[in-house]
Amino acid sequence: MVDINYKTDLTKTKNKLPDSTTNFLNNLSEYLQTPLYFYGSIQRYDYFPGKSDIDIDIFTDNEKSTISKLSNYLQIDKKKFKRVVWKNDRNRIIYGYKKYYTNESLDLKIEFAIYNEKYKKDVLESHEYKTNLPLHIVVLLYLLKFVYYKLHMIDSKMYRKYKGYILTDLINYKNHIFVTI
C-alpha cells in the first residue's frame, strides 16, 4: 500500500513524553516489528501530561497475531481486546480491535487500536483530520480539559459529552458511526 502525504508525521508525538514512556513505546514498536501511529491530544496542544491518555494505532496484515504479541508484551489477557466496527464519512466499514491499557509504574494510559493494513489510509486520514484542528477548537478543548483535570468543576460524564460535541459537531465530523462489540 502506498502512503499518501500527511501533514503530520503520526509516528512521532508533538508533545514530549517522559524517557521511560518513550523507551517503553520504542521497545514495543521493535517487538511488534511495526511502527506505532499516535493520534488525539498527544498530537495537539490540549494534551495534559499525566492526565490525558495516549491514543495509538497499529496496522498489521494479521490482527490476531499482533494482538497475541501485544498481549504478551503488556502481560494482559488477549480476550480483553474489544472488537470495533466503524463506518466513516465515506460509508466505508472499518473493523478493528481496541484495548485500554494502564501502567501505574510508568504513569501511563494508552488506548491501543489494531487495524488491518487495508484500513490504514482511511483510519490515518480520519485521525489526521482530528489532529490538525483550527485554533479555536484546540483552545476549547484545552479549556474543557483544564476545567475537568485541574479545577475539577465538571464530572466525567459532562466532560465526555462536551468533548464529543467539540470533536464532532463543531468540526463537522459527523456521519461517523463507531461501535464496540
C-alpha positions in Angstrom: 0.0 0.0 0.0 1.3 3.4 -0.9 1.0 6.0 1.8 -0.4 9.4 1.0 1.4 12.5 2.1 0.1 13.5 5.5 0.6 17.0 7.0 1.6 15.4 10.3 4.0 12.5 10.9 1.8 10.4 13.2 4.7 8.1 14.0 6.2 10.9 16.2 4.5 12.8 19.0 4.1 16.5 19.0 4.2 16.5 22.8 7.3 15.3 24.6 6.9 12.1 26.5 8.9 11.0 29.6 12.0 9.0 28.7 10.6 5.9 30.4 7.4 6.1 28.2 9.4 6.7 25.1 11.6 3.7 25.8 8.5 1.6 26.6 6.9 2.5 23.3 10.1 2.2 21.2 10.6 -1.3 22.6 7.0 -2.2 21.9 7.3 -1.0 18.3 10.5 -3.1 17.9 8.9 -6.1 19.5 5.9 -5.8 17.2 8.1 -5.0 14.2 5.8 -2.3 13.1 5.5 1.5 13.6 3.1 3.0 16.2 0.9 5.8 15.0 -0.1 8.4 17.5 -3.3 10.5 17.3 -5.5 12.5 19.5 -4.4 15.1 22.1 -0.8 13.8 22.2 -0.5 15.5 18.7 -2.1 18.7 19.8 -1.8 21.5 22.4 -4.6 20.2 24.6 -2.6 17.3 25.9 -2.3 17.2 29.7 0.7 15.1 30.8 -0.2 12.5 33.4 -3.9 13.1 32.7 -4.6 12.6 29.0 -4.2 9.1 27.6 -2.1 8.3 24.5 -4.0 7.0 21.5 -2.1 4.6 19.3 -2.9 2.9 16.0 -1.2 -0.3 15.0 -1.6 -1.6 11.4 -0.9 -5.2 10.5 -1.6 -7.9 8.0 -2.6 -10.3 10.8 -4.6 -8.8 13.7 -4.8 -12.0 15.7 -1.0 -12.4 15.7 -0.4 -8.8 16.6 -3.0 -9.0 19.5 -1.1 -12.1 20.8 2.2 -10.3 20.6 0.8 -7.1 22.2 -0.9 -9.2 25.0 2.4 -10.9 25.7 4.3 -7.6 25.8 1.8 -5.9 28.0 1.2 -9.1 30.0 -2.6 -8.9 29.6 -5.3 -11.4 28.5 -5.8 -11.2 24.8 -9.5 -11.8 25.4 -9.7 -8.2 26.8 -9.4 -6.7 23.3 -12.8 -5.5 22.1 -13.9 -5.8 18.5 -14.8 -2.4 17.0 -16.8 -1.6 13.8 -16.6 1.9 12.4 -18.5 3.4 9.5 -16.7 6.5 8.2 -18.0 9.5 6.3 -17.3 7.7 3.0 -19.6 4.9 4.1 -16.6 2.5 4.4 -16.8 -0.1 7.1 -13.6 -0.5 9.1 -13.1 -3.4 11.5 -10.5 -3.5 14.3 -9.8 -4.1 17.9 -9.3 -1.7 20.9 -7.8 -2.1 24.3 -7.3 0.5 27.1 -4.1 -0.2 28.9 -2.7 1.4 32.1 0.7 1.0 33.6 0.8 2.7 37.1 4.6 2.3 37.5 5.1 4.4 34.3 2.0 6.6 35.0 0.8 5.6 31.6 -2.6 5.4 30.0 -2.9 4.2 26.4 -5.7 3.3 24.1 -4.5 0.8 21.5 -6.3 0.4 18.2 -5.4 -2.5 16.0 -6.5 -2.5 12.3 -5.8 -4.5 9.3 -3.3 -2.8 6.9 -6.1 -2.4 4.3 -7.8 0.2 6.5 -4.7 2.3 7.1 -5.4 5.1 4.6 -9.0 5.6 5.9 -8.0 5.5 9.6 -5.0 7.8 9.3 -6.9 10.3 7.2 -9.6 10.4 9.9 -7.1 10.7 12.7 -5.1 13.4 10.9 -8.3 15.4 10.4 -8.7 15.5 14.2 -5.0 16.3 14.7 -4.9 19.4 12.5 -7.7 21.3 14.2 -8.5 25.0 13.9 -7.0 27.1 16.8 -10.4 27.9 18.3 -11.2 24.2 18.6 -7.9 23.4 20.3 -8.5 26.3 22.7 -11.9 25.0 23.5 -10.5 21.5 24.2 -7.7 23.0 26.3 -10.2 25.0 28.4 -12.5 22.0 28.8 -9.7 19.8 29.9 -8.4 22.5 32.3 -11.8 22.7 33.9 -12.0 18.9 34.2 -8.5 17.9 35.1 -7.2 20.9 37.1 -10.3 22.6 38.5 -12.5 19.5 38.9 -15.6 21.6 38.1 -17.3 19.0 35.9 -17.8 15.3 36.2 -16.5 12.7 33.7 -20.0 12.3 32.1 -20.2 16.0 31.3 -16.6 16.1 30.2 -17.1 13.3 27.6 -20.4 14.9 26.4 -18.7 18.3 25.7 -15.6 16.8 24.3 -17.7 14.7 22.0 -19.6 17.8 20.9 -16.4 19.7 20.2 -14.8 16.8 18.3 -17.8 16.0 16.2 -20.4 18.8 15.8 -18.0 21.8 16.0 -15.5 20.4 13.5 -18.2 18.9 11.2 -17.1 15.4 11.9 -20.5 13.9 11.6 -21.6 10.7 9.8 -19.1 8.5 11.6 -20.6 5.6 13.5 -18.3 3.8 15.9 -19.5 0.6 17.8 -17.6 -1.6 20.3 -18.7 -5.2 20.2 
